[in-house]
Amino acid sequence: MIVAYLEKMHHQMYEEKLNLEREYHKKDILIKDNMKFIQALENTLDENFESFSPREVDQENHLKIEALLEEQQRLKAEANELKEKTEDLNVSLAELEMVLKAARENKNSYSEEAEQQEKYKVYKQKILEIQETEQQHIAKDLHDTVLQNLTNTIHKIEICSRIMDVDTVRCRLEFQAILKSVRDIIQNVRGVIHELHPVYMDEIGLDAAMEKEISRLRKSEILNVSYETLGESIEFSPIVSLGILRIVSEACNNILKHANAKHVFIQVKYLEEKIVVEVEDDGVGFIINDIQNLEMSDGSEFGIFMMRERAYLLSGKLEIISEPGKGTKVVAELPIR
């Protein structure tokens, strides 16, 4: 609003300045023409010329010269007044331009601040969405594994309490099943804890953590996993290392669930200003444009969303390259700070 008003005022003052300059130019031309006319009349008053001129003509020329001189003085006064107004207007325009520049900078600063506030608002909402979705994901894992195993274990214990005095052999077998179930529960709880925060991450760093993750994938005996690092290794903060590990882990989980791949190639490149992580498979691939519409029962679309959000929250970006029948490549680029 203020900038628009100042710009309008500047436009009006500039137009006024141009008008003053045009008027001054007209006055200057009149002054020069009058000077030429006066000089021509004065030449007629030459002593040699006067002897050939009638007295009435000579008197008339004198009167014309006097009138032109008076007009010349008036024109010069008007021209000087126009010149002073133009100079004052130039000063005012220069001051207004400074004010307008400051107003524009303030407007841009305000716009940037408003934009930053809007981004921060969206960012906070994203964080809350991520937290809520991850909590739902953890709750589902606990319900499908630990809770069901505990329910089955309680059921077996109740059976043992009924048949303990009647069928000791079956009771012994049930206790063996209970023991196995408890061990499975412990393993499942460890898996949930690992997903929440790998216990070794704070101690061994990114490279060693990646090696452990690769080892875990190889134990599945479903994928042939290749892994390499390029460049000089850099020590990241635990939160950045964990973010990179999460991206790789989620990409590999999606491969195990959907890609029908036989080989996976994982590469970590340490460049001068960024780290580039690539996870590529030789699976079935998919159409990139359909990725926004993925709604799978196992929450795979959430995994893709989470990979992108993790990269974004670490000031980086994530790209997914895929075609049907040509596999999939996930590329994450994160700045080195």
C-alpha positions as CSV (number, residue, x, y, z in Angstrom):
1,M,0.0,0.0,0.0
2,I,2.7,2.5,1.0
3,V,5.0,1.4,-1.9
4,A,2.1,1.9,-4.4
5,Y,1.4,5.4,-3.0
6,L,5.1,6.4,-3.1
7,E,5.4,5.0,-6.7
8,K,2.4,7.1,-7.7
9,M,3.9,10.2,-6.1
10,H,7.2,9.5,-7.8
11,H,5.5,9.2,-11.2
12,Q,3.6,12.5,-10.7
13,M,6.7,14.4,-9.6
14,Y,8.7,12.9,-12.5
15,E,6.0,14.0,-15.0
16,E,6.0,17.5,-13.4
17,K,9.8,17.6,-13.8
18,L,9.5,16.7,-17.5
19,N,6.9,19.5,-18.0
20,L,9.2,22.0,-16.3
21,E,12.1,21.0,-18.4
22,R,10.0,21.3,-21.6
23,E,8.8,24.8,-20.5
24,Y,12.4,25.8,-19.7
25,H,13.5,24.6,-23.1
26,K,10.8,26.7,-24.8
27,K,11.9,29.8,-22.8
28,D,15.5,29.2,-23.7
29,I,14.6,29.1,-27.4
30,L,12.6,32.3,-27.1
31,I,15.5,34.0,-25.3
32,K,18.0,33.0,-28.0
33,D,15.6,34.1,-30.8
34,N,15.0,37.4,-29.1
35,M,18.8,37.9,-28.8
36,K,19.2,37.3,-32.5
37,F,16.3,39.7,-33.3
38,I,17.8,42.4,-30.9
39,Q,21.2,42.1,-32.5
40,A,19.6,42.4,-36.0
41,L,17.8,45.6,-34.9
42,E,20.9,47.0,-33.2
43,N,22.8,46.5,-36.5
44,T,20.2,48.8,-38.2
45,L,21.2,51.5,-35.7
46,D,24.8,51.6,-37.1
47,E,25.9,55.1,-37.8
48,N,26.7,54.3,-41.4
49,F,23.2,52.6,-41.8
50,E,21.4,55.5,-40.1
51,S,22.4,58.0,-42.8
52,F,20.3,55.9,-45.3
53,S,17.3,55.2,-42.9
54,P,14.4,57.5,-42.3
55,R,14.1,59.0,-38.9
56,E,10.7,57.3,-38.3
57,V,12.2,53.8,-38.9
58,D,15.1,54.5,-36.6
59,Q,12.7,55.6,-33.8
60,E,10.5,52.5,-34.3
61,N,13.6,50.2,-34.1
62,H,14.6,51.8,-30.8
63,L,11.1,51.1,-29.4
64,K,11.2,47.5,-30.6
65,I,14.6,46.9,-29.0
66,E,13.4,48.3,-25.7
67,A,10.3,46.1,-25.8
68,L,12.4,43.0,-26.7
69,L,14.9,43.8,-23.9
70,E,12.0,44.0,-21.4
71,E,10.6,40.7,-22.7
72,Q,14.1,39.2,-22.6
73,Q,14.3,40.1,-18.9
74,R,10.9,38.6,-18.2
75,L,11.8,35.4,-20.1
76,K,15.1,35.1,-18.2
77,A,13.3,35.6,-14.9
78,E,10.8,32.9,-15.8
79,A,13.5,30.6,-17.1
80,N,15.5,31.0,-13.9
81,E,12.3,30.3,-11.9
82,L,11.7,27.1,-13.9
83,K,15.3,26.1,-13.4
84,E,15.1,26.5,-9.7
85,K,11.8,24.6,-9.5
86,T,13.4,21.8,-11.6
87,E,16.5,21.7,-9.3
88,D,14.2,21.6,-6.2
89,L,12.2,18.9,-7.8
90,N,15.3,16.9,-8.6
91,V,16.3,17.0,-4.9
92,S,12.8,16.0,-3.9
93,L,12.8,13.1,-6.4
94,A,16.2,11.9,-5.1
95,E,14.9,11.9,-1.6
96,L,11.7,10.2,-2.6
97,E,13.7,7.5,-4.5
98,M,15.6,6.8,-1.4
99,V,12.4,6.5,0.6
100,L,10.9,4.3,-2.1
101,K,13.9,2.1,-2.2
102,A,13.8,1.6,1.6
103,A,10.0,0.9,1.4
104,R,10.5,-1.7,-1.3
105,E,13.3,-3.4,0.7
106,N,11.0,-3.4,3.7
107,K,8.2,-4.8,1.6
108,N,10.5,-7.5,0.3
109,S,11.7,-8.2,3.8
110,Y,8.2,-8.4,5.1
111,S,7.2,-10.7,2.2
112,E,10.1,-12.9,2.9
113,E,9.3,-12.9,6.6
114,A,5.7,-13.8,5.9
115,E,6.8,-16.5,3.5
116,Q,9.2,-17.9,6.1
117,Q,6.5,-17.9,8.7
118,E,4.1,-19.7,6.3
119,K,6.9,-22.3,5.6
120,Y,7.5,-22.7,9.3
121,K,3.8,-23.2,9.9
122,V,3.7,-25.9,7.2
123,Y,7.0,-27.4,8.6
124,K,5.5,-27.7,12.1
125,Q,2.4,-29.3,10.7
126,K,4.6,-31.8,8.7
127,I,6.5,-32.6,11.9
128,L,3.3,-33.4,13.7
129,E,2.0,-35.5,10.8
130,I,5.3,-37.4,10.7
131,Q,5.2,-38.0,14.5
132,E,1.6,-39.1,14.4
133,T,2.1,-41.4,11.5
134,E,5.2,-43.0,13.0
135,Q,3.4,-43.6,16.2
136,Q,0.6,-45.3,14.3
137,H,3.2,-47.4,12.5
138,I,4.9,-48.4,15.7
139,A,1.5,-49.2,17.3
140,K,0.6,-51.4,14.3
141,D,3.9,-53.3,14.6
142,L,3.5,-53.8,18.3
143,H,-0.1,-55.0,17.9
144,D,0.7,-57.4,15.0
145,T,3.7,-59.0,16.7
146,V,4.3,-58.4,20.4
147,L,0.6,-58.2,21.5
148,Q,-0.5,-61.2,19.5
149,N,2.4,-63.3,20.7
150,L,1.7,-62.3,24.3
151,T,-1.9,-63.2,23.9
152,N,-1.0,-66.6,22.5
153,T,1.5,-67.1,25.4
154,I,-1.2,-66.3,28.0
155,H,-3.5,-68.7,26.3
156,K,-0.8,-71.5,26.4
157,I,-0.1,-70.8,30.1
158,E,-3.8,-71.1,30.9
159,I,-3.8,-74.5,29.1
160,C,-0.8,-75.6,31.1
161,S,-2.4,-74.6,34.4
162,R,-5.4,-76.9,33.5
163,I,-3.5,-80.0,32.3
164,M,-0.5,-79.7,34.6
165,D,-1.7,-82.6,36.9
166,V,-3.4,-84.5,34.1
167,D,-1.0,-84.6,31.2
168,T,2.5,-83.7,32.1
169,V,3.9,-84.6,28.7
170,R,1.6,-82.2,26.9
171,C,2.3,-79.6,29.6
172,R,6.0,-79.9,29.0
173,L,5.5,-79.5,25.2
174,E,3.3,-76.4,25.8
175,F,6.0,-74.9,28.1
176,Q,8.6,-75.4,25.3
177,A,6.2,-73.6,22.9
178,I,5.8,-70.8,25.5
179,L,9.6,-70.5,25.8
180,K,9.9,-70.1,22.0
181,S,7.1,-67.6,22.0
182,V,8.8,-65.5,24.7
183,R,12.0,-65.5,22.7
184,D,10.1,-64.4,19.6
185,I,8.6,-61.6,21.7
186,I,12.0,-60.5,22.8
187,Q,13.3,-60.5,19.3
188,N,10.3,-58.5,18.1
189,V,10.7,-55.9,20.9
190,R,14.4,-55.6,19.9
191,G,13.3,-55.0,16.3
192,V,10.9,-52.2,17.4
193,I,13.7,-50.7,19.5
194,H,16.0,-50.9,16.5
195,E,13.5,-49.1,14.4
196,L,13.0,-46.4,17.0
197,H,16.7,-45.8,17.4
198,P,19.6,-48.2,16.6
199,V,21.5,-48.6,19.8
200,Y,24.9,-48.6,17.9
201,M,24.3,-45.4,16.0
202,D,25.7,-43.0,18.6
203,E,28.8,-45.1,19.0
204,I,30.0,-46.3,15.6
205,G,29.0,-43.6,13.1
206,L,27.4,-43.8,9.7
207,D,29.8,-46.0,7.8
208,A,29.8,-48.8,10.4
209,A,26.0,-48.4,10.8
210,M,25.6,-48.8,7.1
211,E,27.7,-52.0,7.2
212,K,25.4,-53.4,9.9
213,E,22.3,-52.5,7.9
214,I,23.8,-54.2,4.8
215,S,24.6,-57.3,6.9
216,R,21.0,-57.4,8.1
217,L,19.7,-57.2,4.5
218,R,22.1,-60.0,3.4
219,K,20.7,-62.3,6.1
220,S,17.4,-62.2,4.4
221,E,18.9,-64.3,1.6
222,I,16.5,-62.7,-0.8
223,L,18.7,-60.0,-2.1
224,N,22.3,-59.9,-3.4
225,V,23.4,-56.6,-1.9
226,S,26.4,-54.7,-3.2
227,Y,27.7,-51.7,-1.2
228,E,30.5,-49.2,-1.9
229,T,31.6,-45.8,-0.6
230,L,33.4,-43.1,-2.7
231,G,35.4,-40.2,-1.3
232,E,36.7,-39.4,2.1
233,S,34.4,-40.4,4.9
234,I,32.9,-37.6,7.0
235,E,31.7,-37.8,10.6
236,F,28.1,-36.5,10.8
237,S,26.0,-35.7,13.8
238,P,23.9,-38.7,15.0
239,I,20.6,-37.2,13.8
240,V,22.0,-36.8,10.2
241,S,23.5,-40.2,10.2
242,L,20.3,-41.7,11.5
243,G,18.3,-39.8,8.8
244,I,20.6,-41.3,6.0
245,L,20.3,-44.8,7.5
246,R,16.5,-44.5,7.7
247,I,16.3,-43.5,4.0
248,V,18.5,-46.5,3.0
249,S,16.6,-48.9,5.3
250,E,13.2,-47.7,4.0
251,A,14.3,-47.9,0.4
252,C,15.5,-51.5,0.9
253,N,12.3,-52.5,2.8
254,N,10.3,-51.3,-0.2
255,I,12.5,-53.4,-2.5
256,L,11.9,-56.5,-0.3
257,K,8.2,-55.9,-0.3
258,H,7.4,-54.9,-3.9
259,A,10.4,-54.9,-6.3
260,N,10.8,-58.7,-6.9
261,A,14.5,-57.8,-7.3
262,K,17.5,-60.0,-7.1
263,H,20.2,-57.5,-6.8
264,V,20.5,-54.2,-4.9
265,F,23.4,-51.7,-5.3
266,I,23.9,-49.2,-2.5
267,Q,26.4,-46.4,-3.0
268,V,27.5,-43.5,-0.7
269,K,29.4,-40.7,-2.3
270,Y,31.2,-38.1,-0.2
271,L,31.5,-34.9,-2.3
272,E,32.9,-31.5,-1.4
273,E,29.6,-29.9,-0.4
274,K,27.2,-32.8,-0.2
275,I,26.7,-36.5,0.4
276,V,24.9,-38.5,-2.3
277,V,23.2,-41.8,-1.4
278,E,21.9,-44.1,-4.1
279,V,19.9,-47.3,-3.7
280,E,19.3,-49.1,-7.0
281,D,17.5,-52.4,-7.7
282,D,16.8,-54.6,-10.8
283,G,13.2,-55.2,-9.9
284,V,9.9,-54.6,-11.7
285,G,9.9,-50.8,-11.4
286,F,6.8,-48.6,-11.7
287,I,5.4,-45.5,-13.3
288,I,6.7,-42.4,-11.5
289,N,3.5,-40.4,-12.1
290,D,1.5,-43.0,-10.2
291,I,3.6,-42.6,-7.1
292,Q,1.4,-39.9,-5.6
293,N,-1.6,-42.3,-5.9
294,L,0.0,-45.3,-4.1
295,E,-2.3,-46.6,-1.4
296,M,-1.0,-50.0,-0.4
297,S,-2.2,-52.1,2.6
298,D,1.3,-52.3,4.1
299,G,1.8,-48.5,4.1
300,S,4.5,-48.4,1.4
301,E,3.2,-45.0,0.2
302,F,4.0,-43.8,3.8
303,G,7.6,-45.1,3.4
304,I,8.1,-43.1,0.2
305,F,6.7,-40.0,1.8
306,M,8.9,-40.5,4.9
307,M,12.1,-40.8,2.8
308,R,11.3,-37.5,1.0
309,E,10.4,-35.8,4.3
310,R,13.6,-37.0,6.0
311,A,15.7,-35.6,3.1
312,Y,13.7,-32.3,3.2
313,L,14.2,-31.9,7.0
314,L,17.9,-32.4,6.5
315,S,17.9,-29.5,3.9
316,G,18.3,-32.0,1.1
317,K,16.3,-33.6,-1.6
318,L,15.3,-37.1,-2.7
319,E,14.5,-38.3,-6.3
320,I,13.0,-41.6,-7.4
321,I,13.8,-42.8,-10.9
322,S,11.9,-45.8,-12.2
323,E,10.3,-47.4,-15.2
324,P,8.3,-50.6,-15.5
325,G,10.6,-53.5,-16.1
326,K,13.8,-51.4,-15.6
327,G,14.1,-51.3,-11.8
328,T,14.1,-48.3,-9.4
329,K,16.8,-45.9,-8.2
330,V,16.4,-43.8,-5.1
331,V,18.9,-40.8,-5.0
332,A,19.2,-38.7,-1.8
333,E,21.4,-35.6,-1.8
334,L,22.1,-33.9,1.6
335,P,24.4,-30.9,2.2
336,I,27.5,-31.3,4.3
337,R,27.4,-28.7,7.0
